[in-house]
Amino acid sequence: MSRQNKKVVIFLVNSGVYSGAELVNLKIIKSLSWKYKFYYASEKGIIDTYLEKEGIQHIVIDKINAKNIRKIENTYQPDIFHATDFRVSVACALANLKVPFISHLHNNPLWIKKLHPYTFAYLFAARKAPIILTVSKSIEKEYIFADLISRKIYCISNPVCCGDVTQHKPQTQEKKFDICFTGRLSDQKNPLFYLSLVKQLHNKHPQLKAIMVGDGELRDIVRQYIQKNNMSGYVTLTGFQKNPYLWMDQSKIFLLPSKYEGFGLVFFEALTLGLPCVASDVGGISDIITEKCGFLCHSKAEYIKSLELLLENENLYRTYSKEAQKRAQRMENLSEYMEKIDACYTKLLLEKS
């Protein structure tokens, strides 16, 4: 398809960070750029490096709001807006757009379960969005007003491909760390609880080494916790890493005690690298982690018990590690996922015409 005949799709993203949702955005753009002309609208940030690498045009704005979205519509005349979270979806609804927008939900924050100003605001947006995409059924299940918009909701998981992970790691690496945390240092990911688990385990296993890969608004609080509890000798902080797989691959167990998750792409990445996963039983995590490749926990005691089983029983650990890789391979869905996204775009374009 010639460039001039391509329909224009603009991704609207609430920040300039790079994490799981942003990775998915870029994967969609890269996979479907043969058919659509894409733009990526967000603040400046770490994402700039990845957009430049992929040759994706960045519309830099200081904030995603209705006024700026209307300016983007007038300047670039898109055929579709792809809004990538609750807040951006509300902004699109307030902008009173001339073109349709997809509301793509990558997460299920705790407020969606109750009467809250945000739940009402999103209901307003959802009534205006022709299509609502979710990454796990838990989002629809937990949203208090889901019954009012259920006919628009399509659960499409996330695009996953083992090769995207394994191509960025060496063939062999020494396991320098027993436990690994990879994610944003935010309240959602519960990094202080992670550290409390590591501290308790270290009391019994003094040789234990842990690592935290990522950055975020809690970085200073995390550092203070480590210093206050004399953990700097066995906990490594890497900050943001362009290639987190190098660090994950040096670890034995993946531990991420999130308070909530939509899909949890990082768990798939950990499984691909052969890391058994220990996680909280929230959101879509149970769709990824099975009883053969990890543990879903509901209390601190369950976390400690699960981690000690993997640390102390080498045969069990090896079994779980092998099953982790098998589970990741069974989850691969890249072609099917892109077909679903393309079908959504096609549907909106047909309805628009």
Secondary structure, DSSP 4 states (H G I P E B T S, - for coil): --GGGPEEEEEE-S-S--SHHHHHHHHHHHHHTTTEEEEEEE-SSTHHHHHHHHTPEEEE-S--SHHHHHHHHHHH--SEEEE-SHHHHHHHHHTT-SS-EEEEE----GGGGS--HHHHHHHHHHHH-SEEEESSHHHHHH-TTGGGTGGGEEE------HHHHHTTS-S-----EEEEEES-SSGGG-HHHHHHHHHHHHHH-TT--EEEE---TTHHHHHHHHHHTT-TTTEEEEE--S-THHHHTTEEEEEE--S--SS-HHHHHHHHTT--EEEES-GGGGGT--TTTEEEESSHHHHHHHHHHHHH-HHHHHHHHHHHHHHHHHH--HHHHHHHHHHHHHHHHHHH-
